[in-house]
Amino acid sequence: MNHPKINVTPLIDILLVLLIIFMVISPEKLSRFEARIPSEPDNSRPVIPHPETLQVTLGTDSALSINTISGFGSVDEPEKLTEKLSTVFNERERSNKRNGLGADLAERTVFIKAPKAAPYGSVARVIDAVKASGARPISLLVDGLN
C-alpha cells in the first residue's frame, strides 16, 4: 500500500521568496537618532491660573483657605469650606444650564495644597471635606519637593 507524501519543496521556495521580499522592502536601520530637548522655562513671566481653578490650601496652623481667600475654618471644623465649595459648584451648574450646556460639564476639580510637614490625618480630613462638597477629581499639591 502506497502512502501519500507531501512535497514540501514548493512551500520552502515560497517561504524563501517571501523572506527576500520582506528583507528588501523593510526600512534600513537608522544611522542616528535626533532628540529635541526642551529649553529652560521662562520664569520672568508670572503664571496666571485659570479663573475656575480652585485650590484649597492647608496652612501650617491648620487653617483652610480657597485660592487666596482665608477664613474657611480649620482642619477640625471644615464645614465653611464644604459649604463654600458646594455653593461654587451649584452656581457653576446653574450657569451651564443658562448657557445651554449640560450641568454635568461644570468644572469641579479641586487642588489641595499642603505643606510637606503636614500630618497625614489632617490632609485626609481636608480631602474628605472636599469630597463631601461634590468635587471630582481631587488633586494634591505638595510644597518643597526639592
N, C-alpha and C positions, 0 to 999 in steps of 0.2 A: 504494500500500500504506500503510495507516494504522499508525503506531507507537503503542503504548500509552504514555500519560503518567501519571506518578504525581502525584496531587493531594496536596500537602504542607500545604495549609491546615488540615485537621483535626489533623495532627501538631503544627503550631505552636500551635494552640488548646490542645491538651492540655498542651504544654510550658509555656505561659503560666499555665494553671490550676495546674499543679504548682508553678511558681515562686511564685505568690501564696500557695498553701497553706504552703509551706516558710517563706516570709517571715513569715507570721502565727504559726506555731507555734514558730519559733526564739526562744530566750530573748533578752531585751533586754540591751543592753550594761550591765555593772555600773557603777554610778556611783562606787564606791570599793572599795578592796581593803584588808582589815584583816589585819594580821600580828601574831602574838603573839611577843614577844621574850622569851627565857628570862631569868630573874633571875640575879644573881651567885651563884656556888656558895657554900655554907656551909662555910668552911674550919675552923670551930671543932671540928667532929667529925672524929676521925681515921678514915681509910679502912681498914677491916679486909678483908684479902684473903681469898679463898675458900680453905678449908683444903687443897684439892687443887692449888692453884696452885704451879707450880714455876718459880722464877726463878733462872737461873744468872747470877751476877754476875762480871764480869771486872774485877779490881781494877787499880789503877794500877801495881802491882808484878807483874802477870801472874798473880796468884793467883786461883784459882777457888773460888766458894762457891755453895751452893744455899740459897736463901731467906736465912736469917741464919746458917747453919752454914758455917764455913770449914773448910779442910783437905782439899780435893778436888783437890789437885795444882796444876799451873800450865798455862799455855798449851802449853808444850813437852812436858809429861807429863800428859795429861788422862785417864789410864786409871782413876784412882779415881772421877772424875766419871762416866765412861761406865758403870763397874760399879754405882755407886750408883743412877743413873737406870734402868738395866736392872732392878735389884732392885726399885725402886719400881714400875715398870710391870708386872713379873711378879706382884708382890704385889696390885696392883690387879686384874689379870686373875683371879687366884685368888679374890679377894673377890667379884668379879662372878659367877663360876661358883657360889660357895657361895650367893649371894643369888638365883640363878636368872636372872641377866642374861647377855647374851652377852659373851664375852671381848673381842670387838671394840668394845664400848661403853666400855672402860676409858679414862679420861682420860689422854692422852699429850701434851698441849700443854705446851710449854716456852717461856718468855720468856728471852731473853738480853739482859742489861743491860750495856752497856759505856760507858766514858767517851767523850766526843766526840773526845778526842785519842788514843784507842787506834788502833794501826796496823791497817790493813785485814787484813793477813795473820793477825794474832792473832785477830781476830774470826772470820775464815774457818775457822781451825783449831778454834775452840770450836764453831762451827756443825757442822763435820764430826764432832767428838766426840759432840755431842748427837744427830746423825743416826744415828751408829753404835749408840747406845743404843736406838734404835727410836722416838724421839719424832716426833710429827707432830700438828699443824703446829708450826713453829718461828717465833716472832715476835721482832723486835728492839726493844729499848727503848734510847733514847739520852738521856743526861743533858744538860742545859743547851742546849736548842734555842733559847732566847730570845736 
